[in-house]
Amino acid sequence: MKIVLNVIWLLLCGLWMALGYVIAGIICVILIITIPFGIASFRIANYALWPFGRTVVRKPTAGAMSVIGNIIWLVFAGIWLAIGNIVAGIALCLTIIGIPLGIASFKMVPISLLPLGAEIVSTDEYVPTGPSRM
């Protein structure tokens, strides 16, 4: 079922959402000082292409630099990418078939807002350990 949902996701909005993250990543890499943001953006673009069967978990070892970086990301790129996910999620939820896809789009909002200090893992490998889950 994950493969079917991922293919439908890819065709309906995965390519567009990934393109937004790739554009943000390219801009960040060009600016050199923001290369860590670019790397995070490329990771999220990969997640945006194929989200079903994967989840986002917070790294407990992320420190103060992740917090500072997330604040900078939130102001310059995160809010716009999160708005894109919210708009796509609302549009997808307008049909019964699109509801699971809309929920997946809403699931991407937290990592769009705060990507540093997060890791994208397979749901097969993920073992919940408490409040660190997004």
TISE-597246 format. One record per atom (N, C-alpha, C, O): atom name; residue in one letter; residue number from 1; x, y, z. Coordinates in nm, 4 decimals. Each point is the difference from the previous one (the first is absolute). Example, Ala and Ser with C-alpha at 12.3 -4.5 7.8 and 13.67 -1.06 7.14 Angstrom:
> N A 1 1.3190 -0.5690 0.7800 .
> CA A 1 -0.0890 0.1190 0.0000 .
> C A 1 0.0900 0.1200 0.0000 .
> O A 1 0.1036 -0.0019 0.0665 .
> N S 2 -0.1386 0.1069 -0.1385 .
> CA S 2 0.0820 0.1190 0.0060 .
> C S 2 -0.0770 0.1090 0.0730 .
> O S 2 0.0509 0.1108 0.0169 .
***
This chain:
> N M 1 0.0817 -0.1190 0.0000 .
> CA M 1 -0.0817 0.1190 0.0000 .
> C M 1 0.0870 0.1268 0.0000 .
> O M 1 -0.0362 0.1016 -0.0592 .
> N K 2 0.1527 -0.1103 0.1275 .
> CA K 2 0.0890 0.1159 0.0039 .
> C K 2 0.0450 0.0399 -0.1402 .
> O K 2 0.0094 0.1185 -0.0319 .
> N I 3 0.0182 -0.2181 -0.0509 .
> CA I 3 0.0477 0.0292 -0.1357 .
> C I 3 -0.1088 0.0697 -0.0806 .
> O I 3 0.0279 0.0959 -0.0719 .
> N V 4 -0.1503 -0.1427 0.0831 .
> CA V 4 -0.1108 0.0612 -0.0732 .
> C V 4 -0.0188 0.1447 0.0447 .
> O V 4 -0.0128 0.0898 -0.0833 .
> N L 5 0.0112 -0.0671 0.2141 .
> CA L 5 -0.0154 0.1361 0.0514 .
> C L 5 0.1168 0.0889 -0.0415 .
> O L 5 -0.0201 0.1166 -0.0341 .
> N N 6 0.1407 -0.1699 0.0366 .
> CA N 6 0.1161 0.0795 -0.0406 .
> C N 6 -0.0058 0.0376 -0.1475 .
> O N 6 0.0362 0.1120 -0.0362 .
> N V 7 -0.0809 -0.2032 -0.0494 .
> CA V 7 -0.0098 0.0309 -0.1426 .
> C V 7 -0.1058 0.1075 -0.0235 .
> O V 7 0.0231 0.0947 -0.0752 .
> N I 8 -0.1387 -0.1093 0.1390 .
> CA I 8 -0.1050 0.1022 -0.0138 .
> C I 8 0.0499 0.1336 0.0532 .
> O I 8 -0.0209 0.1041 -0.0623 .
> N W 9 0.0872 -0.1072 0.1784 .
> CA W 9 0.0570 0.1215 0.0586 .
> C W 9 0.0980 0.0664 -0.0964 .
> O W 9 -0.0049 0.1210 -0.0217 .
> N L 10 0.0926 -0.2007 -0.0349 .
> CA L 10 0.1017 0.0505 -0.0924 .
> C L 10 -0.0644 0.0710 -0.1186 .
> O L 10 0.0455 0.1067 -0.0413 .
> N L 11 -0.1496 -0.1651 -0.0125 .
> CA L 11 -0.0656 0.0586 -0.1164 .
> C L 11 -0.0803 0.1259 0.0338 .
> O L 11 -0.0006 0.0956 -0.0776 .
> N L 12 -0.0668 -0.0951 0.1923 .
> CA L 12 -0.0875 0.1124 0.0332 .
> C L 12 0.0734 0.1200 0.0581 .
> O L 12 -0.0269 0.1136 -0.0390 .
> N C 13 0.1193 -0.1370 0.1316 .
> CA C 13 0.0662 0.1176 0.0584 .
> C C 13 0.1433 -0.0242 0.0434 .
> O C 13 0.0692 0.0953 0.0357 .
> N G 14 -0.0225 -0.2172 -0.0374 .
> CA G 14 0.1355 -0.0279 0.0455 .
> C G 14 0.1073 0.0700 -0.0810 .
> O G 14 0.0960 0.0534 0.0554 .
> N L 15 -0.1128 -0.0538 -0.1875 .
> CA L 15 0.0991 0.0662 -0.0850 .
> C L 15 0.0041 0.1503 0.0269 .
> O L 15 0.1076 0.0593 0.0067 .
> N W 16 -0.2251 0.0021 0.0086 .
> CA W 16 -0.0049 0.1456 0.0226 .
> C W 16 0.0577 0.0373 0.1353 .
> O W 16 0.0733 0.0981 0.0119 .
> N M 17 -0.1067 -0.1769 0.0908 .
> CA M 17 0.0517 0.0303 0.1330 .
> C M 17 0.1524 -0.0205 0.0035 .
> O M 17 0.0727 0.0816 0.0565 .
> N A 18 -0.0263 -0.1890 -0.1163 .
> CA A 18 0.1439 -0.0251 -0.0041 .
> C A 18 0.0715 0.1101 -0.0767 .
> O A 18 0.1094 0.0412 0.0385 .
> N L 19 -0.1693 0.0063 -0.1454 .
> CA L 19 0.0592 0.1091 -0.0774 .
> C L 19 0.0173 0.1255 0.0855 .
> O L 19 0.1021 0.0681 -0.0100 .
> N G 20 -0.2003 -0.0375 0.0934 .
> CA G 20 0.0117 0.1147 0.0901 .
> C G 20 0.1169 -0.0155 0.0964 .
> O G 20 0.0739 0.0955 0.0240 .
> N Y 21 -0.0568 -0.2156 0.0312 .
> CA Y 21 0.1120 -0.0246 0.0904 .
> C Y 21 0.1334 0.0037 -0.0732 .
> O Y 21 0.0990 0.0486 0.0547 .
> N V 22 -0.0951 -0.0988 -0.1765 .
> CA V 22 0.1242 0.0015 -0.0779 .
> C V 22 0.0393 0.1444 -0.0327 .
> O V 22 0.1174 0.0359 0.0093 .
> N I 23 -0.2145 0.0464 -0.0473 .
> CA I 23 0.0292 0.1411 -0.0284 .
> C I 23 0.0538 0.0693 0.1248 .
> O I 23 0.0978 0.0745 -0.0071 .
> N A 24 -0.1618 -0.0991 0.1211 .
> CA A 24 0.0492 0.0578 0.1255 .
> C A 24 0.1410 -0.0501 0.0309 .
> O A 24 0.0844 0.0773 0.0455 .
> N G 25 -0.0580 -0.2059 -0.0698 .
> CA G 25 0.1322 -0.0559 0.0240 .
> C G 25 0.1063 0.0590 -0.0909 .
> O G 25 0.1117 0.0266 0.0444 .
> N I 26 -0.1451 -0.0058 -0.1710 .
> CA I 26 0.0961 0.0593 -0.0936 .
> C I 26 0.0339 0.1419 0.0419 .
> O I 26 0.1166 0.0395 -0.0025 .
> N I 27 -0.2172 0.0372 0.0408 .
> CA I 27 0.0251 0.1372 0.0461 .
> C I 27 0.0895 -0.0010 0.1228 .
> O I 27 0.0917 0.0814 0.0113 .
> N C 28 -0.1182 -0.1735 0.0807 .
> CA C 28 0.0819 -0.0074 0.1217 .
> C C 28 0.1439 -0.0392 -0.0314 .
> O C 28 0.0925 0.0531 0.0614 .
> N V 29 -0.0717 -0.1445 -0.1552 .
> CA V 29 0.1353 -0.0424 -0.0347 .
> C V 29 0.0747 0.1124 -0.0715 .
> O V 29 0.1196 0.0187 0.0221 .
> N I 30 -0.1888 0.0554 -0.1069 .
> CA I 30 0.0634 0.1118 -0.0713 .
> C I 30 0.0500 0.1055 0.0972 .
> O I 30 0.1042 0.0615 -0.0224 .
> N L 31 -0.1782 -0.0408 0.1299 .
> CA L 31 0.0383 0.1023 0.0974 .
> C L 31 0.1146 -0.0440 0.0924 .
> O L 31 0.0411 0.0771 0.0868 .
> N I 32 0.0092 -0.1944 -0.1030 .
> CA I 32 0.1146 -0.0624 0.0669 .
> C I 32 -0.0157 -0.0087 0.1517 .
> O I 32 0.0129 -0.1095 0.0548 .
> N I 33 -0.0396 0.2175 0.0141 .
> CA I 33 -0.0098 -0.0045 0.1458 .
> C I 33 -0.1214 -0.0812 0.0459 .
> O I 33 -0.0060 -0.0454 0.1143 .
> N T 34 -0.0892 0.0283 -0.2037 .
> CA T 34 -0.1211 -0.0732 0.0346 .
> C T 34 -0.0003 -0.1430 -0.0556 .
> O T 34 -0.1066 -0.0587 -0.0182 .
> N I 35 0.2221 0.0037 -0.0081 .
> CA I 35 0.0090 -0.1367 -0.0534 .
> C I 35 -0.0682 -0.1027 0.0914 .
> O I 35 -0.0646 -0.0906 -0.0527 .
> N P 36 0.0747 0.0988 0.1861 .
> CA P 36 -0.0730 -0.0973 0.0824 .
> C P 36 -0.1513 0.0035 -0.0240 .
> O P 36 -0.0662 -0.1036 0.0062 .
> N F 37 0.0118 0.2219 -0.0335 .
> CA F 37 -0.1424 0.0100 -0.0313 .
> C F 37 -0.0297 -0.0657 -0.1345 .
> O F 37 -0.1040 -0.0636 -0.0173 .
> N G 38 0.1956 0.0794 -0.0773 .
> CA G 38 -0.0173 -0.0631 -0.1304 .
> C G 38 -0.0018 -0.1513 0.0104 .
> O G 38 -0.0815 -0.0660 -0.0644 .
> N I 39 0.1700 0.0112 0.1444 .
> CA I 39 0.0049 -0.1445 0.0200 .
> C I 39 -0.1302 -0.0485 0.0630 .
> O I 39 -0.0557 -0.1017 -0.0414 .
> N A 40 0.0076 0.1750 0.1418 .
> CA A 40 -0.1272 -0.0362 0.0637 .
> C A 40 -0.1146 0.0083 -0.1008 .
> O A 40 -0.0899 -0.0841 0.0008 .
> N S 41 0.0930 0.1840 -0.0863 .
> CA S 41 -0.1045 0.0158 -0.1007 .
> C S 41 0.0014 -0.1156 -0.0998 .
> O S 41 -0.1059 -0.0482 -0.0401 .
> N F 42 0.2230 0.0040 0.0004 .
> CA F 42 0.0087 -0.1136 -0.0913 .
> C F 42 -0.0504 -0.1287 0.0655 .
> O F 42 -0.0618 -0.0831 -0.0666 .
> N R 43 0.0878 0.0659 0.1978 .
> CA R 43 -0.0526 -0.1159 0.0723 .
> C R 43 -0.1525 0.0023 0.0010 .
> O R 43 -0.0648 -0.1027 -0.0202 .
> N I 44 0.0083 0.2212 0.0439 .
> CA I 44 -0.1454 0.0113 0.0030 .
> C I 44 -0.0586 -0.0212 -0.1393 .
> O I 44 -0.1088 -0.0560 -0.0132 .
> N A 45 0.1795 0.0999 -0.0905 .
> CA A 45 -0.0470 -0.0221 -0.1376 .
> C A 45 -0.0112 -0.1492 -0.0280 .
> O A 45 -0.0956 -0.0442 -0.0637 .
> N N 46 0.1913 -0.0326 0.1100 .
> CA N 46 -0.0040 -0.1455 -0.0150 .
> C N 46 -0.1216 -0.0568 0.0727 .
> O N 46 -0.0686 -0.0881 -0.0520 .
> N Y 47 0.0427 0.1382 0.1710 .
> CA Y 47 -0.1160 -0.0429 0.0787 .
> C Y 47 -0.1299 0.0415 -0.0698 .
> O Y 47 -0.0975 -0.0751 0.0014 .
> N A 48 0.0956 0.1936 -0.0622 .
> CA A 48 -0.1198 0.0490 -0.0679 .
> C A 48 -0.0329 -0.0832 -0.1238 .
> O A 48 -0.1159 -0.0057 -0.0409 .
> N L 49 0.2141 -0.0575 -0.0184 .
> CA L 49 -0.0260 -0.0847 -0.1163 .
> C L 49 -0.0664 -0.1321 0.0375 .
> O L 49 -0.0821 -0.0511 -0.0762 .
> N W 50 0.1155 -0.0044 0.1907 .
> CA W 50 -0.0417 -0.1351 0.0373 .
> C W 50 -0.0258 -0.0060 0.1501 .
> O W 50 0.0799 -0.0609 0.0712 .
> N P 51 -0.1892 0.1219 -0.0180 .
> CA P 51 -0.0176 0.0127 0.1445 .
> C P 51 -0.0586 -0.1219 0.0713 .
> O P 51 0.0266 -0.0208 0.1184 .
> N F 52 -0.1048 -0.0583 -0.1879 .
> CA F 52 -0.0654 -0.1116 0.0685 .
> C F 52 0.1015 -0.1087 0.0309 .
> O F 52 0.0800 -0.0382 -0.0854 .
> N G 53 -0.0842 -0.0110 0.2083 .
> CA G 53 0.0955 -0.0999 0.0449 .
> C G 53 0.1200 0.0615 0.0698 .
> O G 53 0.0932 -0.0704 0.0387 .
> N R 54 -0.0959 0.2030 -0.0227 .
> CA R 54 0.1083 0.0691 0.0709 .
> C R 54 -0.0610 0.0970 0.1002 .
> O R 54 -0.1145 0.0428 -0.0148 .
> N T 55 0.1914 -0.0091 0.1157 .
> CA T 55 -0.0447 0.0945 0.1009 .
> C T 55 0.1164 0.0876 0.0438 .
> O T 55 0.1157 -0.0286 -0.0310 .
> N V 56 -0.1467 0.1340 0.1022 .
> CA V 56 0.1012 0.0945 0.0467 .
> C V 56 0.0133 -0.0140 0.1509 .
> O V 56 -0.0994 -0.0006 0.0726 .
> N V 57 0.2230 -0.0105 -0.0266 .
> CA V 57 0.0273 -0.0044 0.1440 .
> C V 57 0.1034 0.1070 0.0335 .
> O V 57 0.0882 0.0303 -0.0804 .
> N R 58 -0.1003 0.0248 0.1973 .
> CA R 58 0.0959 0.0998 0.0481 .
> C R 58 0.1212 -0.0711 0.0569 .
> O R 58 -0.0124 -0.1006 0.0698 .
> N K 59 0.1305 0.1545 -0.1006 .
> CA K 59 0.1244 -0.0534 0.0545 .
> C K 59 0.0175 0.0553 0.1411 .
> O K 59 0.0001 0.1218 0.0178 .
> N P 60 0.0145 -0.2063 0.0812 .
> CA P 60 0.0177 0.0504 0.1368 .
> C P 60 0.1349 0.0691 0.0206 .
> O P 60 0.0186 0.0729 0.0975 .
> N T 61 0.0745 -0.0958 -0.1888 .
> CA T 61 0.1330 0.0603 0.0140 .
> C T 61 0.0104 0.1368 -0.0653 .
> O T 61 0.1051 0.0638 0.0067 .
> N A 62 -0.2129 -0.0175 -0.0701 .
> CA A 62 0.0034 0.1315 -0.0650 .
> C A 62 0.0159 0.1074 0.1073 .
> O A 62 -0.0679 -0.0025 0.1027 .
> N G 63 0.1574 0.0957 -0.1278 .
> CA G 63 0.0316 0.1009 0.1005 .
> C G 63 -0.0543 0.1378 -0.0326 .
> O G 63 -0.0951 0.0160 -0.0765 .
> N A 64 0.1587 0.0825 0.1371 .
> CA A 64 -0.0431 0.1390 -0.0133 .
> C A 64 0.0152 0.0506 -0.1432 .
> O A 64 -0.0786 0.0837 -0.0443 .
> N M 65 0.1782 -0.1331 -0.0285 .
> CA M 65 0.0186 0.0454 -0.1378 .
> C M 65 -0.1195 -0.0406 -0.0875 .
> O M 65 -0.0372 0.0729 -0.0920 .
> N S 66 -0.0223 -0.1880 0.1204 .
> CA S 66 -0.1195 -0.0410 -0.0735 .
> C S 66 -0.1158 0.0947 0.0281 .
> O S 66 -0.0767 0.0339 -0.0902 .
> N V 67 0.0644 0.0081 0.2144 .
> CA V 67 -0.1072 0.0937 0.0368 .
> C V 67 0.0193 0.1331 -0.0719 .
> O V 67 -0.0946 0.0542 -0.0571 .
> N I 68 0.2150 -0.0024 0.0598 .
> CA I 68 0.0293 0.1273 -0.0673 .
> C I 68 -0.0213 -0.0139 -0.1507 .
> O I 68 -0.0593 0.0875 -0.0631 .
> N G 69 0.1076 -0.1974 0.0060 .
> CA G 69 -0.0173 -0.0238 -0.1425 .
> C G 69 -0.1470 -0.0142 -0.0380 .
> O G 69 -0.0419 0.0493 -0.1047 .
> N N 70 -0.0363 -0.1158 0.1882 .
> CA N 70 -0.1425 -0.0157 -0.0268 .
> C N 70 -0.0727 0.1343 0.0033 .
> O N 70 -0.0927 0.0214 -0.0781 .
> N I 71 0.1321 0.0673 0.1652 .
> CA I 71 -0.0621 0.1334 0.0056 .
> C I 71 0.0290 0.0760 -0.1287 .
> O I 71 -0.0891 0.0623 -0.0578 .
> N I 72 0.2144 -0.0678 0.0133 .
> CA I 72 0.0363 0.0671 -0.1259 .
> C I 72 -0.0760 -0.0632 -0.1164 .
> O I 72 -0.0540 0.0715 -0.0844 .
> N W 73 0.0493 -0.2047 0.0791 .
> CA W 73 -0.0711 -0.0701 -0.1061 .
> C W 73 -0.1484 0.0373 0.0008 .
> O W 73 -0.0588 0.0244 -0.1053 .
> N L 74 -0.0006 -0.0201 0.2233 .
> CA L 74 -0.1419 0.0314 0.0126 .
> C L 74 -0.0335 0.1343 -0.0630 .
> O L 74 -0.1004 0.0131 -0.0701 .
> N V 75 0.1839 0.0859 0.0948 .
> CA V 75 -0.0258 0.1353 -0.0499 .
> C V 75 0.0157 0.0077 -0.1515 .
> O V 75 -0.0832 0.0603 -0.0677 .
> N F 76 0.1883 -0.1204 0.0142 .
> CA F 76 0.0318 0.0199 -0.1411 .
> C F 76 -0.0615 -0.1020 -0.0956 .
> O F 76 -0.0296 0.0352 -0.1142 .
> N A 77 0.0095 -0.1584 0.1557 .
> CA A 77 -0.0517 -0.1005 -0.0935 .
> C A 77 -0.1095 -0.0864 0.0602 .
> O A 77 -0.0946 -0.0372 -0.0694 .
> N G 78 0.1060 0.0053 0.1952 .
> CA G 78 -0.0905 -0.0966 0.0614 .
> C G 78 -0.1461 0.0366 -0.0062 .
> O G 78 -0.0845 -0.0849 -0.0282 .
> N I 79 0.0539 0.2100 0.0541 .
> CA I 79 -0.1405 0.0409 0.0024 .
> C I 79 -0.0630 -0.0153 -0.1382 .
> O I 79 -0.1157 -0.0405 -0.0113 .
> N W 80 0.1916 0.0729 -0.0945 .
> CA W 80 -0.0541 -0.0089 -0.1361 .
> C W 80 -0.0185 -0.1447 -0.0435 .
> O W 80 -0.0993 -0.0334 -0.0645 .
> N L 81 0.1935 -0.0516 0.0990 .
> CA L 81 -0.0126 -0.1405 -0.0353 .
> C L 81 -0.1124 -0.0666 0.0801 .
> O L 81 -0.0711 -0.0857 -0.0525 .
> N A 82 0.0549 0.1247 0.1782 .
> CA A 82 -0.1089 -0.0537 0.0818 .
> C A 82 -0.1356 0.0444 -0.0550 .
> O A 82 -0.0948 -0.0785 -0.0024 .
> N I 83 0.0855 0.2032 -0.0415 .
> CA I 83 -0.1248 0.0480 -0.0606 .
> C I 83 -0.0315 -0.0816 -0.1254 .
> O I 83 -0.1157 -0.0339 -0.0248 .
> N G 84 0.2179 0.0029 -0.0536 .
> CA G 84 -0.0206 -0.0845 -0.1177 .
> C G 84 -0.0544 -0.1369 0.0366 .
> O G 84 -0.0891 -0.0516 -0.0675 .
> N N 85 0.1419 -0.0075 0.1740 .
> CA N 85 -0.0500 -0.1302 0.0450 .
> C N 85 -0.1433 0.0097 0.0511 .
> O N 85 -0.0809 -0.0896 -0.0241 .
> N I 86 0.0497 0.1969 0.0938 .
> CA I 86 -0.1359 0.0168 0.0520 .
> C I 86 -0.1000 0.0184 -0.1137 .
> O I 86 -0.1072 -0.0606 0.0007 .
> N V 87 0.1418 0.1436 -0.0974 .
> CA V 87 -0.0888 0.0221 -0.1156 .
> C V 87 -0.0200 -0.1302 -0.0771 .
> O V 87 -0.1123 -0.0340 -0.0372 .
> N A 88 0.2207 -0.0382 0.0136 .
> CA A 88 -0.0114 -0.1282 -0.0701 .
> C A 88 -0.0841 -0.0983 0.0811 .
> O A 88 -0.0812 -0.0732 -0.0566 .
> N G 89 0.0999 0.0708 0.1880 .
> CA G 89 -0.0770 -0.0901 0.0854 .
> C G 89 -0.1485 0.0308 -0.0039 .
> O G 89 -0.0824 -0.0914 -0.0056 .
> N I 90 0.0476 0.2187 0.0086 .
> CA I 90 -0.1418 0.0381 -0.0076 .
> C I 90 -0.0578 -0.0407 -0.1349 .
> O I 90 -0.1096 -0.0556 -0.0067 .
> N A 91 0.1831 0.0831 -0.1009 .
> CA A 91 -0.0485 -0.0359 -0.1338 .
> C A 91 -0.0171 -0.1512 -0.0136 .
> O A 91 -0.0972 -0.0459 -0.0600 .
> N L 92 0.1894 -0.0311 0.1143 .
> CA L 92 -0.0094 -0.1450 -0.0099 .
> C L 92 -0.1152 -0.0557 0.0828 .
> O L 92 -0.0599 -0.1009 -0.0373 .
> N C 93 0.0284 0.1651 0.1488 .
> CA C 93 -0.1077 -0.0481 0.0876 .
> C C 93 -0.1395 0.0306 -0.0547 .
> O C 93 -0.0993 -0.0401 0.0607 .
> N L 94 0.0898 0.1088 -0.1716 .
> CA L 94 -0.1310 0.0314 -0.0570 .
> C L 94 -0.0689 -0.1239 -0.0579 .
> O L 94 -0.1217 0.0002 -0.0184 .
> N T 95 0.1973 -0.1043 -0.0099 .
> CA T 95 -0.0593 -0.1240 -0.0490 .
> C T 95 0.0275 -0.1109 0.1007 .
> O T 95 0.0977 0.0055 0.0748 .
> N I 96 -0.1826 -0.1040 -0.0735 .
> CA I 96 0.0164 -0.1111 0.0945 .
> C I 96 0.1286 -0.0766 -0.0296 .
> O I 96 0.0702 -0.0408 0.0925 .
> N I 97 -0.0392 0.0212 -0.2190 .
> CA I 97 0.1214 -0.0729 -0.0374 .
> C I 97 0.1255 0.0777 0.0409 .
> O I 97 0.1028 -0.0597 0.0321 .
> N G 98 -0.1117 0.1923 -0.0336 .
> CA G 98 0.1150 0.0831 0.0314 .
> C G 98 0.0264 0.0209 0.1482 .
> O G 98 0.1030 0.0570 0.0360 .
> N I 99 -0.1931 -0.1016 0.0511 .
> CA I 99 0.0171 0.0242 0.1442 .
> C I 99 0.1310 -0.0582 0.0541 .
> O I 99 0.0702 0.0708 0.0723 .
> N P 100 -0.0333 -0.1959 -0.1033 .
> CA P 100 0.1297 -0.0493 0.0506 .
> C P 100 0.1179 0.0829 -0.0518 .
> O P 100 0.0992 0.0190 0.0704 .
> N L 101 -0.1112 0.0297 -0.1934 .
> CA L 101 0.1062 0.0824 -0.0567 .
> C L 101 0.0044 0.1359 0.0703 .
> O L 101 0.1079 0.0534 0.0257 .
> N G 102 -0.2239 0.0016 0.0048 .
> CA G 102 -0.0053 0.1263 0.0731 .
> C G 102 0.0601 -0.0130 0.1389 .
> O G 102 0.0701 0.0898 0.0465 .
> N I 103 -0.0971 -0.2006 0.0193 .
> CA I 103 0.0576 -0.0241 0.1323 .
> C I 103 0.1518 -0.0101 -0.0098 .
> O I 103 0.0713 0.0505 0.0868 .
> N A 104 -0.0217 -0.1153 -0.1916 .
> CA A 104 0.1457 -0.0081 -0.0199 .
> C A 104 0.0589 0.1386 -0.0224 .
> O A 104 0.1102 0.0294 0.0464 .
> N S 105 -0.1833 0.0553 -0.1173 .
> CA S 105 0.0477 0.1364 -0.0227 .
> C S 105 0.0045 0.0779 0.1316 .
> O S 105 0.0948 0.0745 0.0247 .
> N F 106 -0.1957 -0.0912 0.0586 .
> CA F 106 -0.0008 0.0668 0.1304 .
> C F 106 0.1116 -0.0548 0.0899 .
> O F 106 0.0538 0.0720 0.0841 .
> N K 107 -0.0200 -0.1996 -0.1028 .
> CA K 107 0.1070 -0.0629 0.0788 .
> C K 107 0.1367 0.0598 -0.0325 .
> O K 107 0.0935 -0.0113 0.0794 .
> N M 108 -0.0820 0.0743 -0.1950 .
> CA M 108 0.1271 0.0606 -0.0404 .
> C M 108 0.0177 0.1417 0.0538 .
> O M 108 0.1100 0.0548 -0.0083 .
> N V 109 -0.2132 0.0049 0.0622 .
> CA V 109 0.0091 0.1379 0.0482 .
> C V 109 0.1051 0.0161 0.1100 .
> O V 109 0.0798 0.0935 -0.0080 .
> N P 110 -0.0752 -0.1794 0.1103 .
> CA P 110 0.1015 0.0215 0.1045 .
> C P 110 0.1433 -0.0037 -0.0517 .
> O P 110 0.0821 0.0814 0.0424 .
> N I 111 -0.0499 -0.1735 -0.1328 .
> CA I 111 0.1372 -0.0043 -0.0507 .
> C I 111 0.0259 0.1149 -0.0961 .
> O I 111 0.1146 0.0417 -0.0168 .
> N S 112 -0.2194 0.0102 -0.0467 .
> CA S 112 0.0164 0.1183 -0.0843 .
> C S 112 0.0359 0.1214 0.0843 .
> O S 112 0.0790 0.0846 -0.0419 .
> N L 113 -0.1365 -0.0767 0.1589 .
> CA L 113 0.0255 0.1141 0.0879 .
> C L 113 0.1335 -0.0120 0.0727 .
> O L 113 0.0735 0.0981 0.0110 .
> N L 114 -0.0419 -0.2162 0.0381 .
> CA L 114 0.1199 -0.0199 0.0833 .
> C L 114 0.0777 -0.1240 -0.0457 .
> O L 114 -0.0102 -0.1052 0.0630 .
> N P 115 0.0876 0.1161 -0.1716 .
> CA P 115 0.0655 -0.1193 -0.0551 .
> C P 115 0.1277 -0.0435 0.0718 .
> O P 115 0.0340 -0.1183 -0.0018 .
> N L 116 0.0359 0.2103 0.0639 .
> CA L 116 0.1275 -0.0354 0.0623 .
> C L 116 -0.0252 -0.0718 0.1321 .
> O L 116 -0.0852 0.0411 0.0788 .
> N G 117 0.1584 -0.1463 -0.0559 .
> CA G 117 -0.0179 -0.0802 0.1205 .
> C G 117 -0.1068 -0.1068 -0.0179 .
> O G 117 -0.0446 -0.0605 0.0975 .
> N A 118 0.0032 0.0373 -0.2221 .
> CA A 118 -0.0986 -0.1037 -0.0288 .
> C A 118 0.0594 -0.1008 -0.0964 .
> O A 118 0.0912 0.0307 -0.0768 .
> N E 119 -0.1443 -0.1499 0.0824 .
> CA E 119 0.0478 -0.1068 -0.0864 .
> C E 119 -0.1204 -0.0705 -0.0624 .
> O E 119 -0.1006 -0.0224 0.0673 .
> N I 120 0.1106 -0.0119 -0.1933 .
> CA I 120 -0.1059 -0.0717 -0.0700 .
> C I 120 0.0391 -0.1473 -0.0010 .
> O I 120 0.1056 -0.0370 -0.0513 .
> N V 121 -0.1924 -0.0468 0.1089 .
> CA V 121 0.0299 -0.1429 0.0112 .
> C V 121 -0.1162 -0.0817 -0.0544 .
> O V 121 -0.1130 0.0479 -0.0091 .
> N S 122 0.1428 -0.1709 -0.0265 .
> CA S 122 -0.1018 -0.0932 -0.0462 .
> C S 122 -0.0893 -0.0385 0.1174 .
> O S 122 0.0482 -0.0160 0.1121 .
> N T 123 -0.1776 0.0013 -0.1372 .
> CA T 123 -0.0900 -0.0407 0.1078 .
> C T 123 0.0272 -0.1434 0.0433 .
> O T 123 -0.0375 -0.0395 0.1104 .
> N D 124 0.1026 -0.0389 -0.1966 .
> CA D 124 0.0358 -0.1358 0.0372 .
> C D 124 0.1118 -0.0014 0.1043 .
> O D 124 0.0053 -0.0898 0.0840 .
> N E 125 0.0839 0.1888 -0.0890 .
> CA E 125 0.1139 0.0082 0.0914 .
> C E 125 -0.0336 0.0781 0.1264 .
> O E 125 0.0686 -0.0144 0.1012 .
> N Y 126 -0.1724 0.0963 -0.1054 .
> CA Y 126 -0.0295 0.0933 0.1071 .
> C Y 126 -0.0667 -0.0692 0.1180 .
> O Y 126 -0.0977 -0.0731 -0.0161 .
> N V 127 0.1522 0.0974 0.1351 .
> CA V 127 -0.0583 -0.0491 0.1241 .
> C V 127 -0.0297 0.1223 0.0860 .
> O V 127 0.0930 0.0688 0.0422 .
> N P 128 -0.2217 -0.0395 -0.0148 .
> CA P 128 -0.0321 0.1185 0.0802 .
> C P 128 0.0631 -0.0078 0.1391 .
> O P 128 -0.0048 -0.1036 0.0663 .
> N T 129 0.0638 0.2152 -0.0240 .
> CA T 129 0.0643 0.0035 0.1320 .
> C T 129 -0.0544 0.1108 0.0865 .
> O T 129 0.0643 0.0378 0.0979 .
> N G 130 -0.1781 0.0148 -0.1294 .
> CA G 130 -0.0573 0.1054 0.0836 .
> C G 130 -0.0261 0.1266 -0.0777 .
> O G 130 -0.0355 -0.0054 -0.1177 .
> N P 131 0.0528 0.1205 0.1824 .
> CA P 131 -0.0388 0.1268 -0.0608 .
> C P 131 0.0926 0.0509 -0.1101 .
> O P 131 -0.0234 0.1092 -0.0518 .
> N S 132 0.1280 -0.1836 0.0135 .
> CA S 132 0.0920 0.0477 -0.1035 .
> C S 132 -0.0588 -0.0140 -0.1398 .
> O S 132 0.0575 0.0501 -0.0966 .
> N R 133 -0.1700 -0.1168 0.0852 .
> CA R 133 -0.0625 -0.0187 -0.1315 .
> C R 133 -0.0705 0.1277 -0.0427 .
> O R 133 -0.0605 0.0688 0.0822 .
> N M 134 0.0685 -0.0368 -0.2128 .
> CA M 134 -0.0678 0.1175 -0.0561 .
> C M 134 -0.1351 -0.0385 -0.0493 .
> O M 134 -0.0735 0.0845 -0.0511 .
***
